Amino acid sequence: MTNFTTVKNEVPTRPKRAVIIGAGFGGLSLGIRLQSLGFDTLIVERLDGPGGRGYQKRTPDGYVFDMGPTVITAPHFIEELFALERGQPNLDGPDFPPEVLNAPRVTSGESGGLRTREYVKLVPILPFYRIVFDDGTYFDYDGDPEGTRRQIAELAPEDLAGYERFQADAGAIFERGFLELGYTHFGDIPTMLRAVPDLLRLDAVRTLFSFTSKYFQSDKMRQVFSFETLLIGGNPLSVPAIYAMIHFVEKTWGIHYAMGGTGALVRGLVRKFEELGGQIRYGAGVEEIIVTDEWGQPVTNPLSKKVARGVVLEGGERLPADLVVSNGDWANTYLKRVPGAARLVNSDVRVKAARQSMSLLVIYFGFRDDGQPLNLKHHNILLGPRYEALLTEIFGQKVLGMDFSQYLHVPTLTDPALAPPGHHAAYTLIPVPHNGSGLDWTVEGPKLVERVYNYLEERRIIPDLRARLTHSEYITPDYFAGTLDSYLGNAFGPEPLLVQSAFFRPHNRSEDVQNLYLVGAGAQPGGGTPSVMMSAKMTARLVAEDFSY
Ligand SMILES: Cc1cc2nc3c(=O)[nH]c(=O)nc-3n(C[C@H](O)[C@H](O)[C@H](O)COP(=O)(O)OP(=O)(O)OC[C@H]3O[C@@H](n4cnc5c(N)ncnc54)[C@H](O)[C@@H]3O)c2cc1C
C-alpha cells in the first residue's frame, strides 16, 4: 500500500498516486473508477464521515436522517460502479448498452442489479411523487402513461392531448440529450457546436417552463411537468428545456430507495472503494492544492505551464500526488484552494460572476405515529399558492416570500427502521435564496421553521404535528457555506442555466492546471446523483487519456 505521507519526489511509475478532495457521491464514484484503472487513490474528506450532501446522521434518540439526496434514479449507474474490478475499468463500449435500454422497469420487490445487491438493497418507490396543490387536490405521478392520463383527465382534461405531444417531444430530447450526448465532455467549442443544431431542432434551448407551457394549459400540469429540476438546483423558469429529460430518466428506470437510507448506498460505495484498495481519511480538510510550474518551482508567471503536485491539509501535512481531483464546490476550489497566480480561465472575476444555484432550509424531524394514518407518500411535493412568482423571488430577487413550496420526505413509510418503534422520521426541504441574499439565518431560520410546522398542521398534512414532535433540527444556507464549504451557501453548485451548461459549465479537466480535475455537481454534466456518477465516468476517461491508461 502506498504511504501517502512519506513518498517524496519519486519519478512517477505505474500505478500513479491520485488524491481526491471530498467523499461525496462524485469523489467516491471517481475513487472506484480510478482504483479500477490501476491508480492508488486517497480520498481526503473534511467531514467525519462520507457522503457529502448525502451524509447520514444518526441521532442519540434513535432517528436516522439522510441529510440530502433521497430520490435515487438510474440504478444501472450504481450497478456499473459495483461491477468494476481492479484492472477492469470498463470505460469503453456503449454507455447505455441494450440490456439497460431494453430492461423493463422494476416496479416491485428488489430493484438493484446483481452486483448492487452485494452492497445495498434497492427497492422501487411508487408513486414517484405525490404532488399536492395548494387547493388540496393532488397528482400521484408514477411514470405510468395510463395512470397519468387518468389523473390529467380528472384534474385538467384540457391537457390530455398536450400530454401526448409532450411525451413525444420530451422523449426525443431524452434520446438525443441524455442517451446520445449525456456522457460528452464539452471541453472545446467544436464539440459544443456539433450539438447545437440538434438542440435547436428539438427546441431544447428555450426555458423548461416555456417548453412545458407549449403543451399544457393548466397551471397544475405546467408545474407537474417542470418542478423536477428544483431537486437539482435548477429554476424551471430558466433551465433549458433539455432538462425535460429528467422526467424520462425517472419514467424509464424508475425511482428507488436504498433500505437503510441513502447512507446505506454511500456505505456500499465506500466498501467497494476500499475493497479495490482505495484509502479514505476523514477529518482531513484540504487547505491548498499544490501547484508549481513544470520544473517544480512556484508559479510566478500565470502564462507558464502549471502542474498540480498534491495537496496541503489544514494543519500543514503535505500529500504529494500525480493527480488531484476536487469533488468540493467548484467556486471555492478555485477561489480558496488553487493559488490565484495559477488561474487564468477560472479567475476570481469569472468564478464570482457565475450564477450559483439556490440554497435550502431543511428540517429533519421525528414524530409519534399515534396510530394516525398519514395521507402522504414516501416523496411529497407540497406546492404553495404561487409558482412563477415564488421562483422569481428565490432565484432572482433573493428574498423570502410570504409562502413557500416544499419537498416532504417520509422514508419510514417504506423503511420503519429509520425511527424508534411507533415513530416516523421525515425531512422537509424548502428552496430559499443563497447567501447572496444577505439574509441572517440565525433570525430567519427559526421563523421559517415555525411557519412550516404551522402549515403542516393547519393543512392537516401531519395533524397535531407539534404535539407529536419528538425530534427537530434544521440546516440553512449557512450549513452549505460552512460545513460543506460551498460558495454563497449554494446547495447544488453553479445554477444549471443554458450559459452555464455543456462547454460553459466548469470543465472536468482544469483549463488552468495540468493534472487537476473536477468531479461532482459543479462539473459537467451537472448536479443530482446520477449526473454526479456520470461526471465521475467522464473525469475517469479524461484521466485515462492523459495518463495513457
Ligand atoms: C437536501 C438535498 C436533497 C437532494 N436531493 C436529491 C435527490 O433526491 N436526488 C438526487 O439525485 N440529488 C439530490 N440532491 C443533489 C445531490 O445530493 C448532489 O448533486 C450530489 O450529492 C452532489 O455530490 P458531489 O459529490 O458533487 O458533492 P458533495 O456531496 O457536496 O461532496 C463534496 C465533498 O467534498 C468535501 N469537501 C469540500 N471541500 C473540501 C476540502 N477543502 N477538503 C476536504 N473535503 C472537502 C465536502 O465535505 C463533501 O463531503 C440533493 C441535494 C440536497 C442538498
The ligand as an SDF file (V2000), in Angstrom:
LIG
                    3D

 53 58  0  0  0  0  0  0  0  0999 V2000
  -31.0910   18.4570    0.6500 C   0  0  0  0  0  0  0  0  0  0  0  0
  -30.7240   17.9210   -0.7100 C   0  0  0  0  0  0  0  0  0  0  0  0
  -31.5350   16.9950   -1.3290 C   0  0  0  0  0  0  0  0  0  0  0  0
  -31.1730   16.4560   -2.5620 C   0  0  0  0  0  0  0  0  0  0  0  0
  -31.9780   15.5210   -3.1260 N   0  0  0  0  0  0  0  0  0  0  0  0
  -31.5560   14.8660   -4.2240 C   0  0  0  0  0  0  0  0  0  0  0  0
  -32.2680   13.7370   -4.6950 C   0  0  0  0  0  0  0  0  0  0  0  0
  -33.2630   13.3450   -4.1080 O   0  0  0  0  0  0  0  0  0  0  0  0
  -31.7830   13.0820   -5.7850 N   0  0  0  0  0  0  0  0  0  0  0  0
  -30.6400   13.4730   -6.4180 C   0  0  0  0  0  0  0  0  0  0  0  0
  -30.2290   12.8280   -7.3900 O   0  0  0  0  0  0  0  0  0  0  0  0
  -29.9430   14.5580   -5.9980 N   0  0  0  0  0  0  0  0  0  0  0  0
  -30.3610   15.2380   -4.9150 C   0  0  0  0  0  0  0  0  0  0  0  0
  -29.6420   16.2930   -4.4320 N   0  0  0  0  0  0  0  0  0  0  0  0
  -28.4360   16.6960   -5.1550 C   0  0  0  0  0  0  0  0  0  0  0  0
  -27.2960   15.7500   -4.8330 C   0  0  0  0  0  0  0  0  0  0  0  0
  -27.2910   15.4930   -3.4610 O   0  0  0  0  0  0  0  0  0  0  0  0
  -25.9600   16.3580   -5.1970 C   0  0  0  0  0  0  0  0  0  0  0  0
  -25.9550   16.8180   -6.5320 O   0  0  0  0  0  0  0  0  0  0  0  0
  -24.8320   15.3580   -5.0380 C   0  0  0  0  0  0  0  0  0  0  0  0
  -24.9530   14.6060   -3.8540 O   0  0  0  0  0  0  0  0  0  0  0  0
  -23.5260   16.1220   -5.0260 C   0  0  0  0  0  0  0  0  0  0  0  0
  -22.4740   15.2170   -4.8780 O   0  0  0  0  0  0  0  0  0  0  0  0
  -20.9900   15.7230   -5.0180 P   0  0  0  0  0  0  0  0  0  0  0  0
  -20.1250   14.5280   -4.8710 O   0  0  0  0  0  0  0  0  0  0  0  0
  -20.8290   16.5280   -6.2370 O   0  0  0  0  0  0  0  0  0  0  0  0
  -20.7390   16.7640   -3.8400 O   0  0  0  0  0  0  0  0  0  0  0  0
  -20.9000   16.7090   -2.2720 P   0  0  0  0  0  0  0  0  0  0  0  0
  -21.8850   15.7180   -1.8580 O   0  0  0  0  0  0  0  0  0  0  0  0
  -21.0980   18.0990   -1.8140 O   0  0  0  0  0  0  0  0  0  0  0  0
  -19.4690   16.1950   -1.7610 O   0  0  0  0  0  0  0  0  0  0  0  0
  -18.3530   17.0400   -1.7260 C   0  0  0  0  0  0  0  0  0  0  0  0
  -17.4930   16.6260   -0.5600 C   0  0  0  0  0  0  0  0  0  0  0  0
  -16.2870   17.3730   -0.5850 O   0  0  0  0  0  0  0  0  0  0  0  0
  -15.9300   17.6820    0.7410 C   0  0  0  0  0  0  0  0  0  0  0  0
  -15.0150   18.8210    0.7200 N   0  0  0  0  0  0  0  0  0  0  0  0
  -15.2770   20.0700    0.2580 C   0  0  0  0  0  0  0  0  0  0  0  0
  -14.1830   20.8580    0.4240 N   0  0  0  0  0  0  0  0  0  0  0  0
  -13.2290   20.0750    0.9720 C   0  0  0  0  0  0  0  0  0  0  0  0
  -11.8890   20.3080    1.3720 C   0  0  0  0  0  0  0  0  0  0  0  0
  -11.3060   21.5170    1.2240 N   0  0  0  0  0  0  0  0  0  0  0  0
  -11.1770   19.2970    1.9080 N   0  0  0  0  0  0  0  0  0  0  0  0
  -11.7340   18.0570    2.0600 C   0  0  0  0  0  0  0  0  0  0  0  0
  -13.0090   17.7900    1.7100 N   0  0  0  0  0  0  0  0  0  0  0  0
  -13.7480   18.7830    1.1710 C   0  0  0  0  0  0  0  0  0  0  0  0
  -17.2530   18.0010    1.4050 C   0  0  0  0  0  0  0  0  0  0  0  0
  -17.1630   17.9070    2.8120 O   0  0  0  0  0  0  0  0  0  0  0  0
  -18.1440   16.9250    0.7910 C   0  0  0  0  0  0  0  0  0  0  0  0
  -18.1460   15.7500    1.5760 O   0  0  0  0  0  0  0  0  0  0  0  0
  -29.9820   16.8670   -3.2040 C   0  0  0  0  0  0  0  0  0  0  0  0
  -29.1670   17.8220   -2.5980 C   0  0  0  0  0  0  0  0  0  0  0  0
  -29.5300   18.3430   -1.3520 C   0  0  0  0  0  0  0  0  0  0  0  0
  -28.6180   19.3510   -0.7150 C   0  0  0  0  0  0  0  0  0  0  0  0
  1  2  1  0
  2  3  1  0
  2 52  2  0
  3  4  2  0
  4  5  1  0
  4 50  1  0
  5  6  2  0
  6  7  1  0
  6 13  1  0
  7  8  2  0
  7  9  1  0
  9 10  1  0
 10 11  2  0
 10 12  1  0
 12 13  2  0
 13 14  1  0
 14 15  1  0
 14 50  1  0
 15 16  1  0
 16 17  1  0
 16 18  1  0
 18 19  1  0
 18 20  1  0
 20 21  1  0
 20 22  1  0
 22 23  1  0
 23 24  1  0
 24 25  2  0
 24 26  1  0
 24 27  1  0
 27 28  1  0
 28 29  2  0
 28 30  1  0
 28 31  1  0
 31 32  1  0
 32 33  1  0
 33 34  1  0
 33 48  1  0
 34 35  1  0
 35 36  1  0
 35 46  1  0
 36 37  1  0
 36 45  1  0
 37 38  2  0
 38 39  1  0
 39 40  1  0
 39 45  2  0
 40 41  1  0
 40 42  2  0
 42 43  1  0
 43 44  2  0
 44 45  1  0
 46 47  1  0
 46 48  1  0
 48 49  1  0
 50 51  2  0
 51 52  1  0
 52 53  1  0
M  END
$$$$
